[in-house]
Amino acid sequence: MSTQKSNAMNLDIHGNQYKPKIIMSIILLATFSGALMQTSLGTALPTLMNDFDIDFSTAQQATTWFLLANGIMVPLSAFLATRISTRLLHVYSYGALLFGLILTAIAPSNQDGWLIFLAGRIVTAIAVGLMMPLLQIIIIYMFPIKPRGTAMGLSGLAVGLAPAMGPTFAGWILNKNHVVLGITISDSWRNIFVLPIIIIAIAFILSFFFMKDVIPNRKLKLDLYSLILSCIGFGLFLWGFSNVASEGWGNINYVISPIFLSIFILTLFVIKQLKSKDPFLDLRVFKSKGFMIATIGLIVVTMAMYGVEMMLPTYLQNIHGFSPFESGLTLLAGALMLGFISPISGILYNKIGIKRLAFVGFTILTLASVPFGFLTVNTSPTLILVLYAVRMFGVAILMMPLTTNAMDALPVEKGTHATAVNNTARQVASSIAVALLTSVTQNIINNHMPADSLKESNPLKYAHLAQQASIDGFNTAFIIGIFFAIIGIILVPFLKMNIIESDDNNDCFNFMYFC
């Protein structure tokens, strides 16, 4: 039985009937919890430094190693999704995520315990790096073209909303003790992991009973050479860019050497994949113009989003004196906007098409980004909240429709590789964006800082000029984010609706119910 027919009849690869609604609910539940862990620790770093008795650079490893492990796993997802049954792969990934979260939560508060904490973060990242592509792959196989846009929109609840809410969630936990339904939630950093542990445990149990083998499998031989090249190449690349913030672009050992070495290794990786009849990661998906343009658009959105999202909390804390929780609350409206609009964007994608939707999205993103390039110490935090929410509205109507458009440009059987490539590109883009904007901000601040001698002779003037230097640095970073959005507008005319397969027998699909 063909994959397309099986999907239309809601039959798995064994011919057993399944309900996409149940499977999607489990996956969204688990992926949301995993994605929440990507960004939640940024707010908690000072607390972790105090509890584990470590410095800032050591504490930053919790984020660095997470990004590295996560980025390495994404290219591997195509092989695993093809080689291992859908049900088992979800059970394994949920189990790994649960184990990683528990390991992180119980780590003793000492320097030796920090190694246990890091181990938990790495295991968590491995699971999340697999779960994110799996979510999109399974949507491709469960839903034909027309309902796929809506399903991808719903996936934005996990992929987009959770990371955006991470800092606010952590800030809320750390702010003070809370009483919820008669249960006291202490302000311990450990409670950041409690809610995800509960949710993942539920998803883990449910996956044994309700998850089905939706993705066709075949016995692939592991290309060990490609795997090694992929892990080392992407690992070094992400590590090099992650070091820019602390070491600067001129550091040979931690930035320049890793990046150049990674480029050489990844070049070998690309050559190997293009020559292989059965590649580890099929880069030939870029031969599809529709996939390539949509993926570039997605890269641009990712970089534009990070252009403000990563820098704004620091700006609010350094310039306006906000606490981590207060800065998180300022971003919460944007996060909620992303979560609310993402499902709707899938419906709009099916109704009005990608060109008009992308034009509106990139235009909103550009216009809402412009004021961030001109922030001052007197800019109202309320205005920032509104502008950020509008900006995330633009991101929301772009992110999942562009992802869907990229997937629609290729046959279903290319879905595993297309998703892996798409997610890898987005991972790399986010790392570059963070490195670029952080380094630009820091360089501007360093170059504009007043002389130390002024601190003694005129401390008030020194404080004013130092504050202005910080503002100049943040504004420059925000302006770069504007240019990313403008590039997106330029790409719009090249986008097109891609229809590779038919959508017979799927008229009953809608926002509230999956056939």
C-alpha positions as CSV (number, residue, x, y, z in Angstrom):
1,M,0.0,0.0,0.0
2,S,1.4,3.4,-0.9
3,T,2.3,5.9,1.7
4,Q,-0.1,8.5,0.3
5,K,-3.1,6.0,0.4
6,S,-2.2,4.9,3.9
7,N,-2.1,8.5,5.0
8,A,-5.5,9.2,3.4
9,M,-7.0,6.3,5.2
10,N,-5.2,7.0,8.4
11,L,-3.4,3.6,8.4
12,D,0.1,3.1,9.7
13,I,2.8,1.2,7.8
14,H,1.4,-2.1,9.2
15,G,-2.1,-1.3,8.0
16,N,-3.4,-0.5,11.5
17,Q,-5.8,2.4,11.8
18,Y,-4.8,5.4,14.0
19,K,-6.1,8.8,15.0
20,P,-3.8,11.7,14.1
21,K,-5.5,13.9,16.7
22,I,-4.2,11.6,19.5
23,I,-0.7,11.3,18.1
24,M,-0.4,15.0,17.5
25,S,-1.6,15.8,21.1
26,I,1.1,13.5,22.6
27,I,3.9,14.9,20.3
28,L,2.9,18.5,21.0
29,L,2.8,17.9,24.7
30,A,6.2,16.3,24.8
31,T,7.8,18.7,22.3
32,F,6.5,21.7,24.2
33,S,8.2,20.5,27.4
34,G,11.5,19.8,25.5
35,A,11.5,23.2,23.7
36,L,10.8,25.0,27.0
37,M,14.2,23.7,28.2
38,Q,16.1,25.4,25.4
39,T,15.8,28.9,26.8
40,S,14.7,28.6,30.4
41,L,18.1,28.5,32.0
42,G,19.3,32.0,30.7
43,T,17.3,33.6,33.5
44,A,18.6,31.2,36.1
45,L,22.3,31.5,35.5
46,P,23.0,33.8,38.5
47,T,21.2,31.4,40.7
48,L,23.1,28.4,39.3
49,M,26.4,30.3,39.8
50,N,25.6,30.8,43.5
51,D,24.4,27.2,44.2
52,F,27.1,25.4,42.4
53,D,29.9,27.9,43.3
54,I,31.0,28.5,39.7
55,D,31.8,31.5,37.6
56,F,29.8,32.9,34.7
57,S,31.8,31.2,31.9
58,T,31.3,27.9,33.6
59,A,27.6,28.5,34.1
60,Q,27.3,29.4,30.4
61,Q,28.3,25.8,29.6
62,A,24.8,24.8,30.4
63,T,23.6,26.7,27.3
64,T,26.7,26.0,25.1
65,W,26.7,22.3,25.6
66,F,22.9,22.1,25.1
67,L,23.2,23.9,21.7
68,L,26.1,21.7,20.7
69,A,24.4,18.4,21.5
70,N,21.1,19.7,20.0
71,G,22.7,20.8,16.8
72,I,24.7,17.6,16.3
73,M,21.5,15.4,16.7
74,V,19.4,17.3,14.2
75,P,21.3,16.0,11.0
76,L,21.2,12.5,12.6
77,S,17.4,12.6,12.8
78,A,16.9,11.7,9.1
79,F,18.8,8.4,9.5
80,L,17.2,7.5,12.8
81,A,13.6,8.2,11.6
82,T,14.2,6.0,8.6
83,R,16.0,3.2,10.4
84,I,14.0,3.0,13.7
85,S,10.2,2.6,14.0
86,T,8.2,5.8,14.7
87,R,6.8,4.4,18.0
88,L,10.1,3.2,19.4
89,L,11.9,6.4,18.3
90,H,9.4,8.5,20.2
91,V,9.6,6.2,23.3
92,Y,13.4,6.4,23.2
93,S,13.5,10.2,22.8
94,Y,10.8,10.8,25.5
95,G,12.7,8.4,27.9
96,A,16.0,10.1,27.2
97,L,14.4,13.5,27.8
98,L,12.8,12.3,31.1
99,F,16.1,10.9,32.3
100,G,18.0,14.0,31.3
101,L,15.6,16.3,33.2
102,I,15.6,14.1,36.3
103,L,19.4,14.0,36.2
104,T,19.6,17.8,36.0
105,A,17.0,18.4,38.7
106,I,18.7,16.2,41.3
107,A,22.3,17.3,40.7
108,P,24.0,18.1,44.1
109,S,24.7,21.8,44.7
110,N,28.5,21.7,44.5
111,Q,31.2,21.8,41.9
112,D,31.2,18.0,41.4
113,G,27.4,18.2,41.1
114,W,27.8,20.6,38.2
115,L,29.2,17.8,36.1
116,I,26.0,15.8,36.7
117,F,23.9,18.9,35.8
118,L,25.8,19.3,32.5
119,A,25.4,15.6,31.8
120,G,21.6,16.0,32.3
121,R,21.6,19.0,30.0
122,I,23.4,17.1,27.3
123,V,21.1,14.1,27.4
124,T,18.1,16.6,27.4
125,A,19.6,18.3,24.3
126,I,20.1,15.0,22.5
127,A,16.4,14.2,23.0
128,V,15.2,17.6,22.0
129,G,17.4,17.6,18.9
130,L,15.7,14.5,17.8
131,M,12.1,15.5,18.8
132,M,12.0,18.8,16.9
133,P,12.6,17.3,13.4
134,L,10.4,14.2,14.3
135,L,7.5,16.5,14.9
136,Q,7.7,17.9,11.4
137,I,8.5,14.5,9.8
138,I,5.5,12.8,11.3
139,I,3.2,15.7,10.2
140,I,4.5,15.2,6.6
141,Y,3.5,11.6,6.6
142,M,0.2,11.9,8.5
143,F,-1.3,14.9,6.6
144,P,-1.5,15.6,2.9
145,I,-0.9,19.1,1.4
146,K,-4.1,20.9,2.4
147,P,-4.4,20.0,6.1
148,R,-0.6,20.0,6.5
149,G,-0.5,23.8,6.7
150,T,-2.9,23.7,9.7
151,A,-1.0,20.9,11.4
152,M,2.3,22.8,11.0
153,G,0.6,25.9,12.4
154,L,-0.3,23.9,15.5
155,S,3.2,22.6,15.8
156,G,4.2,26.3,16.2
157,L,2.7,26.0,19.7
158,A,5.7,23.8,20.6
159,V,8.4,25.0,18.3
160,G,7.8,28.7,18.8
161,L,5.8,29.4,22.0
162,A,7.8,27.2,24.4
163,P,11.2,28.7,23.7
164,A,9.7,32.2,23.8
165,M,8.1,31.5,27.2
166,G,11.2,29.8,28.7
167,P,12.8,33.0,30.2
168,T,9.4,34.1,31.7
169,F,8.7,30.7,33.1
170,A,12.1,30.5,34.8
171,G,11.8,34.1,36.1
172,W,8.4,33.3,37.6
173,I,9.8,30.3,39.4
174,L,12.8,32.2,40.7
175,N,11.0,35.3,41.7
176,K,9.4,34.0,44.9
177,N,7.5,31.0,46.4
178,H,4.1,30.4,44.7
179,V,1.1,28.6,46.0
180,V,-0.8,26.8,43.1
181,L,-3.8,24.7,43.9
182,G,-2.7,24.5,47.6
183,I,0.8,23.3,46.6
184,T,3.8,25.5,47.4
185,I,6.2,25.9,44.6
186,S,9.5,27.2,46.0
187,D,11.8,29.6,44.2
188,S,14.4,26.9,43.7
189,W,15.9,26.5,40.2
190,R,15.2,22.8,40.5
191,N,11.5,23.5,40.1
192,I,12.1,24.8,36.6
193,F,12.4,21.1,35.7
194,V,9.6,19.7,37.7
195,L,6.7,20.7,35.4
196,P,8.5,19.4,32.3
197,I,9.3,16.2,34.1
198,I,5.6,15.6,34.9
199,I,4.5,16.4,31.3
200,I,7.2,14.2,29.7
201,A,6.3,11.3,32.1
202,I,2.7,11.5,30.9
203,A,3.8,11.6,27.2
204,F,6.2,8.8,27.8
205,I,3.5,6.5,29.2
206,L,1.0,7.4,26.6
207,S,3.4,6.8,23.7
208,F,3.5,3.1,24.6
209,F,-0.2,2.8,23.9
210,F,-1.1,5.4,21.3
211,M,2.0,6.1,19.2
212,K,2.0,4.4,15.8
213,D,4.6,3.6,13.1
214,V,3.6,6.3,10.6
215,I,7.0,6.8,9.0
216,P,8.1,4.1,6.6
217,N,11.3,2.3,7.6
218,R,14.1,0.5,5.8
219,K,17.3,-1.1,6.9
220,L,19.9,1.6,6.3
221,K,23.6,0.9,6.9
222,L,25.0,3.6,9.1
223,D,27.5,5.7,7.2
224,L,30.0,6.0,10.0
225,Y,32.3,8.3,8.0
226,S,29.5,10.8,7.3
227,L,28.3,10.6,10.9
228,I,31.8,11.5,12.2
229,L,32.1,14.3,9.7
230,S,28.6,15.6,10.7
231,C,29.2,15.5,14.4
232,I,32.6,17.1,14.3
233,G,31.8,19.6,11.6
234,F,28.6,20.9,13.1
235,G,29.9,20.6,16.6
236,L,33.0,22.7,15.9
237,F,30.9,25.2,13.9
238,L,28.4,25.8,16.6
239,W,31.0,25.8,19.3
240,G,33.1,28.3,17.5
241,F,30.2,30.7,17.1
242,S,29.1,30.2,20.7
243,N,32.5,31.3,21.9
244,V,32.3,34.7,20.1
245,A,30.4,36.3,22.9
246,S,33.0,35.6,25.6
247,E,36.2,35.4,23.5
248,G,35.6,37.8,20.6
249,W,36.1,37.3,16.9
250,G,39.9,37.5,17.0
251,N,40.5,34.5,19.3
252,I,42.4,31.9,17.4
253,N,42.0,28.9,19.7
254,Y,38.3,29.2,20.5
255,V,36.7,31.0,17.6
256,I,38.8,31.3,14.4
257,S,40.3,27.8,14.4
258,P,37.1,25.9,15.2
259,I,35.1,27.8,12.6
260,F,37.6,27.4,9.8
261,L,38.3,23.7,10.7
262,S,34.5,23.1,10.7
263,I,34.1,24.7,7.3
264,F,36.8,22.3,5.9
265,I,35.2,19.3,7.6
266,L,31.7,20.3,6.5
267,T,32.9,20.7,2.9
268,L,34.1,17.1,3.0
269,F,30.7,16.1,4.4
270,V,28.8,17.9,1.6
271,I,31.0,16.3,-1.1
272,K,30.4,12.9,0.5
273,Q,26.6,13.4,0.6
274,L,26.4,14.6,-3.0
275,K,28.3,11.6,-4.2
276,S,26.5,9.0,-2.1
277,K,23.6,7.0,-3.6
278,D,22.0,6.7,-0.1
279,P,23.3,9.8,1.7
280,F,23.3,10.3,5.5
281,L,21.8,13.7,4.9
282,D,20.4,14.2,1.4
283,L,21.5,17.7,0.5
284,R,20.1,17.3,-3.0
285,V,16.8,18.6,-1.6
286,F,18.2,22.0,-2.4
287,K,17.8,21.2,-6.1
288,S,14.2,22.1,-5.5
289,K,13.9,25.8,-6.0
290,G,10.7,25.9,-3.9
291,F,12.4,24.2,-1.0
292,M,15.6,26.3,-1.2
293,I,13.8,29.7,-1.3
294,A,11.4,28.8,1.5
295,T,14.4,27.5,3.6
296,I,16.3,30.7,3.0
297,G,13.2,32.6,4.1
298,L,13.0,30.5,7.3
299,I,16.7,31.2,8.0
300,V,16.1,35.0,7.6
301,V,13.1,34.8,10.0
302,T,15.1,32.9,12.5
303,M,18.0,35.4,12.4
304,A,15.6,38.4,12.5
305,M,13.8,37.0,15.5
306,Y,17.0,36.4,17.4
307,G,18.1,39.9,16.4
308,V,15.8,41.3,19.1
309,E,14.8,38.3,21.2
310,M,18.3,37.5,22.5
311,M,19.3,41.1,23.2
312,L,16.1,42.6,24.5
313,P,16.2,41.0,28.0
314,T,19.7,42.2,28.6
315,Y,18.8,45.7,27.4
316,L,15.8,45.9,29.8
317,Q,17.9,44.7,32.7
318,N,21.0,46.9,32.0
319,I,19.3,50.1,30.9
320,H,15.9,50.0,32.6
321,G,17.0,48.1,35.7
322,F,14.5,45.3,35.3
323,S,14.8,42.1,37.2
324,P,15.0,38.9,35.2
325,F,11.4,38.2,35.9
326,E,10.3,41.7,34.9
327,S,12.2,41.4,31.6
328,G,10.6,38.0,31.1
329,L,7.1,39.5,31.6
330,T,7.8,42.2,29.0
331,L,8.5,39.4,26.5
332,L,5.5,37.3,27.5
333,A,3.0,39.2,25.4
334,G,5.1,38.4,22.3
335,A,5.4,34.8,23.3
336,L,1.7,34.5,23.7
337,M,1.2,36.2,20.4
338,L,3.4,33.7,18.8
339,G,1.4,30.8,20.3
340,F,-2.0,32.3,19.5
341,I,-1.2,33.2,15.9
342,S,0.9,30.1,14.8
343,P,-2.2,27.8,14.5
344,I,-4.1,30.5,12.6
345,S,-1.1,31.0,10.3
346,G,-1.5,27.5,9.1
347,I,-5.1,28.1,8.1
348,L,-4.2,31.4,6.4
349,Y,-1.4,29.5,4.5
350,N,-4.0,27.2,3.0
351,K,-6.5,30.1,2.2
352,I,-4.4,32.9,0.8
353,G,-1.1,31.3,-0.2
354,I,2.5,31.9,0.8
355,K,3.3,35.0,-1.2
356,R,0.7,37.3,0.3
357,L,1.2,35.8,3.8
358,A,5.0,36.2,3.6
359,F,4.7,39.7,2.3
360,V,2.5,40.8,5.2
361,G,4.6,38.9,7.7
362,F,8.0,40.3,6.6
363,T,6.5,43.8,6.3
364,I,5.1,43.7,9.8
365,L,8.4,42.3,11.1
366,T,10.4,45.1,9.4
367,L,8.2,48.0,10.5
368,A,8.0,46.7,14.1
369,S,11.8,46.2,14.2
370,V,12.7,49.8,13.1
371,P,11.9,51.5,16.4
372,F,14.2,49.1,18.2
373,G,17.1,50.7,16.4
374,F,16.4,54.0,18.1
375,L,15.7,53.0,21.7
376,T,16.8,55.4,24.4
377,V,17.0,55.3,28.2
378,N,13.6,57.1,28.2
379,T,11.8,54.7,25.9
380,S,8.7,53.5,27.6
381,P,8.8,49.7,28.6
382,T,5.1,49.6,27.6
383,L,6.0,50.7,24.1
384,I,8.7,48.0,24.0
385,L,6.2,45.4,25.1
386,V,3.7,46.4,22.3
387,L,6.4,46.6,19.6
388,Y,7.8,43.2,20.6
389,A,4.3,41.7,20.5
390,V,3.7,43.1,17.0
391,R,7.1,41.9,15.9
392,M,6.3,38.4,17.1
393,F,3.0,38.6,15.3
394,G,5.0,39.0,12.1
395,V,7.2,36.0,13.1
396,A,4.2,33.9,13.9
397,I,2.6,34.3,10.4
398,L,6.0,33.4,8.8
399,M,7.6,30.6,10.7
400,M,5.4,27.6,10.2
401,P,4.0,28.6,6.8
402,L,7.5,28.9,5.4
403,T,8.4,25.5,7.0
404,T,5.3,24.0,5.4
405,N,6.0,25.6,2.1
406,A,9.5,24.1,2.1
407,M,8.2,20.6,2.9
408,D,5.4,20.9,0.3
409,A,8.0,21.4,-2.4
410,L,9.2,17.9,-2.1
411,P,7.7,14.4,-2.4
412,V,6.7,12.8,0.9
413,E,9.5,10.2,0.8
414,K,12.0,13.1,1.0
415,G,10.4,14.4,4.1
416,T,12.9,13.0,6.6
417,H,15.9,14.5,4.9
418,A,14.1,17.8,4.1
419,T,13.1,18.2,7.7
420,A,16.6,17.4,9.0
421,V,18.2,19.9,6.5
422,N,15.6,22.5,7.3
423,N,16.1,22.2,11.1
424,T,19.9,22.1,10.7
425,A,19.8,25.3,8.7
426,R,17.7,27.0,11.3
427,Q,20.1,25.8,14.1
428,V,23.1,27.1,12.3
429,A,21.3,30.4,11.6
430,S,20.4,31.0,15.2
431,S,24.0,30.3,16.3
432,I,25.4,32.8,13.8
433,A,22.8,35.4,14.7
434,V,23.5,35.1,18.4
435,A,27.3,35.3,17.8
436,L,27.1,38.2,15.4
437,L,24.8,40.3,17.4
438,T,26.4,39.7,20.7
439,S,29.9,40.5,19.4
440,V,28.7,43.6,17.6
441,T,27.0,44.8,20.7
442,Q,30.0,44.2,22.9
443,N,32.4,45.8,20.4
444,I,30.3,48.9,20.1
445,I,30.1,49.2,23.9
446,N,33.8,48.8,24.3
447,N,34.6,51.4,21.6
448,H,32.2,53.9,23.0
449,M,33.0,53.5,26.7
450,P,34.5,56.7,28.3
451,A,38.0,56.7,29.7
452,D,38.5,55.3,33.1
453,S,40.0,58.6,34.3
454,L,36.5,60.2,33.9
455,K,35.2,57.8,36.6
456,E,37.2,59.6,39.2
457,S,36.9,63.2,37.9
458,N,33.3,63.2,36.9
459,P,31.5,60.0,38.0
460,L,28.0,61.2,36.9
461,K,29.2,62.0,33.4
462,Y,31.0,58.7,33.3
463,A,27.8,56.8,34.2
464,H,25.8,58.7,31.6
465,L,28.4,58.0,28.8
466,A,28.7,54.4,29.8
467,Q,25.0,53.9,29.7
468,Q,24.9,55.6,26.3
469,A,27.6,53.3,25.0
470,S,25.4,50.3,26.0
471,I,22.4,51.8,24.3
472,D,24.5,52.4,21.1
473,G,25.6,48.7,21.2
474,F,22.0,47.4,21.6
475,N,20.7,49.7,18.9
476,T,23.3,48.5,16.4
477,A,22.3,44.9,17.1
478,F,18.7,45.7,16.6
479,I,19.4,47.5,13.3
480,I,21.1,44.4,12.0
481,G,17.9,42.5,12.8
482,I,16.0,45.0,10.6
483,F,18.2,44.1,7.6
484,F,17.4,40.4,8.1
485,A,13.7,41.3,7.8
486,I,14.3,43.4,4.7
487,I,16.0,40.5,3.0
488,G,12.8,38.5,3.7
489,I,10.8,41.0,1.8
490,I,13.1,40.7,-1.2
491,L,12.6,36.9,-1.2
492,V,8.8,37.1,-1.3
493,P,8.5,37.3,-5.2
494,F,10.4,34.1,-5.5
495,L,8.1,32.1,-3.2
496,K,5.4,29.9,-4.7
497,M,2.7,27.5,-3.5
498,N,4.1,24.0,-3.9
499,I,1.7,21.1,-4.5
500,I,3.5,17.7,-4.9
501,E,0.7,15.4,-3.8
502,S,-3.1,15.2,-3.8
503,D,-5.2,15.6,-0.8
504,D,-8.0,13.2,-1.5
505,N,-10.3,12.1,1.3
506,N,-9.1,14.8,3.7
507,D,-11.9,17.3,3.6
508,C,-12.9,16.6,7.1
509,F,-9.7,18.0,8.5
510,N,-9.9,21.3,10.3
511,F,-8.5,23.3,13.1
512,M,-10.3,21.4,15.9
513,Y,-10.3,17.9,14.6
514,F,-7.8,15.7,12.7
515,C,-9.4,12.8,10.8
